[in-house]
Amino acid sequence: MMKRERISIVSTLLAFVLLVGCEPVSSGRLQGSAGGGGVKVELKIATCQPTHLPGLGDAIVGVAERVAAMTAGRIELTVHEPGALVPPLEVLDAVATGTIDGGFGPAGFWAGKMPAAPLFSAVPFGPEAGEYVAWMNYGGGLELEQQMYDEAGFNVVPLPCCLLAAETSGWFRQPVETPADLKGLKMRFYGLGGQVMQELGVAVTVMPGGEIYQALEKNVLDATEYSMPAIDEKLGLARVANYNYFPGWHQQATILELLINKSIWQSLSAADQAVIETACRAAMLDSFAKSESLQAAAIRRNADERGVENRTWSPEMLAVFQKTWQQVATREADRNPFFKEVWEQLQAFREDYREWGGRAFLPRPAVGKGAGMSRTP
């Protein structure tokens, strides 16, 4: 064989190998070995919140867009609306078993499986957003959350990728002046705040956001909490309940996370993991800033166009909520050793944080009856 012919054959074989290595796989999540850095990655993501909700549901859309932009489309997160792949409350199980690649929602949805889960999503009476994200990222919160999933046997990796400040504390058909007015109410309520309401005689249920309006309209519910005014507006809650109460004592800050099947996550290259993590961190800032910018106008629209009464809880009612929350936290810590571990670590971080937070911030100006409380508990 002549030298030129040998070179031609080698070149042809090399071109074939490169072509095969780069050719897309039609149905694979990882198209080839994920360690190569240039491999196509496709992840199907189930959501727990509708993606049209500003600052909340659309946060995961932003993650997908940033990941695609940073990788020129090589990594694709396909976001599916609630229920399109699995029901929202089944997302964790589906991700852990590999039925779907990932899911987006709040850890508090898994409270029935892991009592400490809500502590990684929203905690009554604080921390607020800055303190909360500090604990999660630099105070051991995220490590504890991964430990929780691992010890419970869920094959997932949590990536915080949505941060909201305080919510409203609920939409009611009738005014609530005293604790007695709460007894017997049928109310959708999320997380640990829901346990507080149960202690006060409320019949609490958990349901996805897309089901709330119809439940109120058909009198299945008497009241609900969901999120911030501009987010609740998208669900039409002002059309079926006229009294919106503040402050959101049950959720002074909320974190949502992208759950990815751990086996899939570990198969990704370090570079691809860093891209997704970076997109999630960007989404934390964006969701926080976006949601904070929208709320004042929504509050005014509710009052001026829909006749909503924006009410502030009296100091007496807030004291009842806080005392009941302390009882719930103590009870849950006594029942569950891991809840106790997380709760004590969070409280230790908050006590240390007060050295800074208790000195640095101005009190908020009063807005309405009963307001004017300091921002630092």
Helices and strands as residue ranges (DSSP letters): H 3-22, E 30-31, G 34-36, E 40-47, H 59-70, E 75-80, G 88-90, H 91-97, E 102-105, G 107-110, G 117-120, H 129-138, H 141-151, E 156-164, E 170-172, G 179-182, E 186-188, H 191-199, E 203-205, G 209-211, H 212-217, E 223-224, H 229-235, G 237-239, E 243-246, E 254-261, H 262-267, H 270-306, E 309-312, H 315-335, H 337-360
